[in-house]
Amino acid sequence: MKRLILILGAFSIVLLTGCTVGPRYTRPTVPTAPADTFKETDGWKPAQPSDQLRGKWWEIFGDPQLNALESELTVSNQDLKVADARAMVHYNRAAQFPTISTSPGIESLRDSANTPYLPTTESTGDFVLPFDLSYELDVWGRVRRTVSASREEAQATAGDLETVNLRLRGELAFDYFELRSADAQKQLLDDTVKAYRDALQLTVNRFEGGAAPKSDVAQAQTQLQTTMVQDTDIAVQRAQFEHAIAVLIGKPPAAFSLPASPLNLAPPDISAGLPSQEKARPVHPAREAH
């Protein structure tokens, strides 16, 4: 009879362990009309994206310096966030298994030989090994639901990481090409400043020789100074893009520099008609005639 009671008790515990809190979540169904029943869809077609910029998309520009900078780009704060999310999954999953703990201790005692009346030199040793086993029965499925929620959160955090990674890499490529464009403008302005300085000296010589009025000298000076200001502004703009690149790759701006190199790359080939493949909208006959 006792054995039967133990068997029934164990069977009841197994049944209770299989119980969960509420049913599994399912997306509610919403009645929607078929796509071909809307009159506004006449002449439209489903989108057919042809995304070709996956993986190391920045390599299509063929710039070794840009490739080196992209390889240094890190998003360590987001990596840590993903690691924490995955660690939370393992932490919550550990609650599904028994917990075993122990705290061993060793103790040695020896009586002093200088005790009065009854001197002795006896010594004793004591070794303690406590053992603790605990296990929480997941009767209502709380632990399983917690593990499932942590797993979904880890997947969402990984998606956020990819989004931030794409944004940072796009920002780095944008800053890099803006910096190279500033290099090209500065080279042009440097040559222009040199030419205007020579023109100013020629105008001054002509004025001193009586072949040009003083207004020509003032005009040449104004032209030279305006170009010099533009040259300085471009240099400041280039420094700002250089500092932005240093921050993106995790280096102090004071210890990072890129040598000047005017932009001379040809843009990559993009398949013709790519934007129109996303969605083809019909042209109204009246507008086409107009």
C-alpha positions as CSV (number, residue, x, y, z in Angstrom):
1,M,0.0,0.0,0.0
2,K,2.8,2.4,0.8
3,R,4.5,1.6,-2.5
4,L,1.3,2.4,-4.3
5,I,1.0,5.7,-2.6
6,L,4.6,6.6,-3.5
7,I,4.0,5.7,-7.1
8,L,0.8,7.8,-7.3
9,G,2.6,10.7,-5.6
10,A,5.4,10.6,-8.1
11,F,3.0,10.3,-11.0
12,S,1.0,13.4,-9.7
13,I,4.3,15.4,-9.5
14,V,5.1,14.5,-13.1
15,L,1.6,15.6,-14.3
16,L,1.9,18.9,-12.4
17,T,5.3,19.6,-13.9
18,G,3.8,19.4,-17.4
19,C,1.3,22.2,-16.5
20,T,2.0,25.6,-17.9
21,V,0.7,29.1,-17.3
22,G,-1.9,29.8,-20.0
23,P,-1.8,28.6,-23.6
24,R,1.0,29.3,-26.0
25,Y,0.8,32.7,-27.7
26,T,-0.6,32.7,-31.2
27,R,-0.9,35.7,-33.4
28,P,-4.6,36.7,-33.6
29,T,-6.2,36.4,-37.1
30,V,-7.6,39.6,-38.6
31,P,-10.0,39.3,-41.5
32,T,-8.5,41.1,-44.5
33,A,-9.7,41.4,-48.1
34,P,-7.7,39.9,-50.9
35,A,-5.2,42.2,-52.6
36,D,-6.9,42.0,-56.0
37,T,-10.2,43.4,-54.7
38,F,-8.9,46.9,-54.2
39,K,-9.5,49.2,-57.2
40,E,-6.4,51.2,-56.3
41,T,-4.2,48.3,-57.2
42,D,-5.0,48.4,-60.9
43,G,-1.7,48.7,-62.8
44,W,0.5,48.0,-59.7
45,K,2.6,44.9,-59.2
46,P,4.2,43.3,-56.1
47,A,7.7,44.6,-55.2
48,Q,10.7,42.5,-56.2
49,P,13.6,43.9,-54.2
50,S,17.0,43.0,-55.7
51,D,19.3,43.9,-52.8
52,Q,22.9,43.6,-53.9
53,L,24.5,45.4,-51.0
54,R,24.9,42.6,-48.5
55,G,28.0,41.5,-46.6
56,K,31.0,43.8,-47.1
57,W,29.2,46.2,-49.4
58,W,31.8,48.9,-49.0
59,E,34.3,46.9,-51.0
60,I,32.4,47.7,-54.3
61,F,34.1,51.1,-54.2
62,G,37.5,49.6,-54.5
63,D,39.2,51.8,-52.0
64,P,41.8,50.0,-49.8
65,Q,41.9,52.8,-47.2
66,L,38.1,52.6,-46.8
67,N,38.3,48.8,-46.4
68,A,40.9,49.2,-43.7
69,L,38.8,51.7,-41.8
70,E,35.7,49.5,-42.0
71,S,37.7,46.6,-40.6
72,E,38.6,48.7,-37.6
73,L,35.0,49.8,-36.9
74,T,33.7,48.3,-33.7
75,V,30.4,48.5,-31.9
76,S,31.7,47.1,-28.6
77,N,28.8,48.5,-26.5
78,Q,26.3,46.7,-28.6
79,D,28.3,43.5,-28.5
80,L,28.3,43.6,-24.7
81,K,24.5,44.2,-24.8
82,V,24.0,41.1,-27.0
83,A,26.4,39.1,-24.7
84,D,24.3,40.1,-21.7
85,A,21.1,39.1,-23.4
86,R,22.6,35.6,-24.2
87,A,23.9,35.3,-20.7
88,M,20.4,36.0,-19.4
89,V,19.1,33.1,-21.4
90,H,21.6,30.7,-19.8
91,Y,21.0,32.2,-16.4
92,N,17.2,31.6,-16.6
93,R,17.7,28.2,-18.2
94,A,19.8,27.1,-15.2
95,A,16.7,27.3,-13.0
96,Q,15.4,24.2,-14.8
97,F,18.1,22.0,-13.2
98,P,18.9,21.2,-9.5
99,T,21.2,23.5,-7.6
100,I,24.0,21.9,-5.6
101,S,26.1,23.9,-3.2
102,T,28.8,23.1,-0.7
103,S,31.1,25.0,1.7
104,P,33.9,22.8,2.9
105,G,36.0,23.7,5.9
106,I,39.1,22.3,7.6
107,E,39.9,23.0,11.2
108,S,43.0,22.0,13.4
109,L,43.2,22.5,17.1
110,R,46.1,21.7,19.5
111,D,46.1,22.2,23.3
112,S,48.9,24.4,24.7
113,A,51.6,22.7,26.6
114,N,51.7,25.6,29.1
115,T,48.3,24.9,30.6
116,P,48.4,24.6,34.5
117,Y,47.9,21.4,36.4
118,L,47.4,19.1,33.5
119,P,49.8,20.0,30.6
120,T,49.1,18.1,27.4
121,T,50.0,18.3,23.7
122,E,47.0,16.7,22.2
123,S,45.8,18.0,18.8
124,T,42.5,17.4,17.0
125,G,41.5,17.9,13.4
126,D,38.0,18.6,12.0
127,F,36.9,18.4,8.3
128,V,33.4,19.7,7.4
129,L,31.8,19.1,4.0
130,P,28.2,20.4,4.1
131,F,26.1,19.4,1.1
132,D,23.0,21.3,0.0
133,L,20.7,20.2,-2.9
134,S,17.7,22.4,-3.9
135,Y,15.4,22.1,-6.9
136,E,12.3,24.2,-7.8
137,L,9.6,22.3,-9.5
138,D,8.5,24.2,-12.6
139,V,4.9,23.4,-11.8
140,W,3.2,26.2,-13.7
141,G,5.9,26.7,-16.3
142,R,7.3,30.0,-14.9
143,V,10.9,29.0,-15.6
144,R,10.1,27.8,-19.1
145,R,8.3,31.0,-20.0
146,T,11.1,33.1,-18.6
147,V,13.7,31.2,-20.7
148,S,11.5,31.6,-23.8
149,A,11.1,35.4,-23.1
150,S,14.9,35.7,-22.6
151,R,15.6,33.9,-25.9
152,E,13.2,36.2,-27.8
153,E,14.9,39.2,-26.2
154,A,18.3,38.0,-27.3
155,Q,17.1,37.6,-30.9
156,A,15.7,41.1,-30.9
157,T,18.9,42.5,-29.4
158,A,20.9,40.8,-32.1
159,G,18.7,42.5,-34.7
160,D,19.3,45.8,-33.1
161,L,23.0,45.1,-33.2
162,E,22.9,44.5,-37.0
163,T,20.9,47.7,-37.5
164,V,23.4,49.8,-35.5
165,N,26.3,48.1,-37.3
166,L,24.8,49.0,-40.7
167,R,24.2,52.6,-39.6
168,L,27.8,53.0,-38.3
169,R,29.4,51.5,-41.3
170,G,27.3,53.7,-43.6
171,E,28.2,56.8,-41.5
172,L,31.9,55.9,-41.8
173,A,31.7,55.5,-45.6
174,F,29.9,58.8,-45.8
175,D,32.4,60.7,-43.7
176,Y,35.3,59.1,-45.6
177,F,34.0,60.2,-49.0
178,E,33.2,63.7,-47.7
179,L,36.8,63.9,-46.4
180,R,38.2,62.9,-49.8
181,S,35.9,65.4,-51.5
182,A,37.3,68.0,-49.2
183,D,40.8,67.0,-50.2
184,A,39.9,67.5,-53.9
185,Q,38.4,71.0,-53.2
186,K,41.3,72.0,-51.1
187,Q,43.7,71.0,-53.8
188,L,41.7,73.1,-56.3
189,L,41.6,76.1,-53.9
190,D,45.3,75.9,-53.1
191,D,46.1,76.1,-56.8
192,T,43.5,79.0,-57.1
193,V,45.1,80.9,-54.2
194,K,48.5,80.6,-55.9
195,A,47.1,81.8,-59.2
196,Y,45.3,84.8,-57.6
197,R,48.4,85.7,-55.6
198,D,50.4,85.9,-58.8
199,A,47.6,87.9,-60.4
200,L,47.7,90.3,-57.5
201,Q,51.4,90.9,-57.8
202,L,51.0,91.5,-61.6
203,T,48.2,94.0,-60.9
204,V,50.3,95.8,-58.3
205,N,53.2,96.0,-60.8
206,R,50.9,97.4,-63.5
207,F,49.5,99.9,-61.0
208,E,53.0,101.1,-60.0
209,G,53.9,101.4,-63.7
210,G,50.7,103.4,-64.4
211,A,49.1,100.8,-66.5
212,A,46.2,99.9,-64.2
213,P,44.0,101.8,-61.8
214,K,44.0,101.3,-58.0
215,S,40.6,99.7,-58.2
216,D,42.1,96.7,-60.0
217,V,44.5,96.2,-57.1
218,A,41.6,96.3,-54.6
219,Q,39.6,93.9,-56.7
220,A,42.5,91.5,-56.9
221,Q,43.1,91.7,-53.2
222,T,39.5,91.0,-52.4
223,Q,39.5,88.0,-54.8
224,L,42.6,86.5,-53.2
225,Q,41.3,87.0,-49.6
226,T,38.0,85.5,-50.4
227,T,39.6,82.4,-51.9
228,M,41.9,82.1,-48.9
229,V,38.9,82.1,-46.6
230,Q,37.3,79.4,-48.6
231,D,40.5,77.4,-48.4
232,T,40.6,77.7,-44.6
233,D,36.9,76.7,-44.3
234,I,37.6,73.5,-46.4
235,A,40.5,72.7,-44.1
236,V,38.3,73.0,-41.0
237,Q,35.6,70.9,-42.7
238,R,38.1,68.2,-43.5
239,A,39.4,68.1,-39.9
240,Q,35.8,67.6,-38.7
241,F,35.3,64.6,-40.9
242,E,38.7,63.2,-39.9
243,H,37.7,63.5,-36.2
244,A,34.4,61.9,-36.9
245,I,36.1,58.9,-38.5
246,A,38.5,58.6,-35.5
247,V,35.5,58.5,-33.1
248,L,33.8,55.8,-35.2
249,I,36.8,53.5,-35.2
250,G,37.5,54.1,-31.5
251,K,40.6,56.2,-31.7
252,P,41.3,59.6,-30.1
253,P,41.2,62.3,-32.8
254,A,44.5,63.7,-31.6
255,A,46.3,60.4,-32.5
256,F,44.6,59.7,-35.8
257,S,45.2,61.3,-39.2
258,L,44.6,60.5,-42.8
259,P,47.0,61.7,-45.5
260,A,45.4,64.0,-48.1
261,S,44.3,62.2,-51.2
262,P,41.8,63.8,-53.6
263,L,38.8,61.7,-54.6
264,N,39.4,60.1,-57.9
265,L,37.3,56.9,-57.7
266,A,34.7,56.0,-60.2
267,P,31.3,55.3,-58.8
268,P,30.3,51.6,-58.7
269,D,28.1,50.2,-61.4
270,I,24.4,49.9,-60.3
271,S,21.9,47.9,-62.2
272,A,19.8,50.1,-64.4
273,G,16.1,50.3,-63.4
274,L,16.7,49.1,-59.8
275,P,14.4,51.8,-58.2
276,S,11.6,51.1,-60.6
277,Q,11.7,47.4,-59.8
278,E,10.5,48.2,-56.2
279,K,7.1,49.3,-57.4
280,A,6.0,50.2,-60.9
281,R,3.4,52.9,-60.8
282,P,1.4,53.5,-64.0
283,V,1.6,56.9,-65.7
284,H,-1.7,58.7,-66.3
285,P,-2.3,59.2,-70.1
286,A,-3.0,62.9,-69.6
287,R,0.2,63.4,-67.7
288,E,2.2,61.5,-70.3
289,A,0.7,63.6,-73.1
290,H,1.4,66.7,-71.2
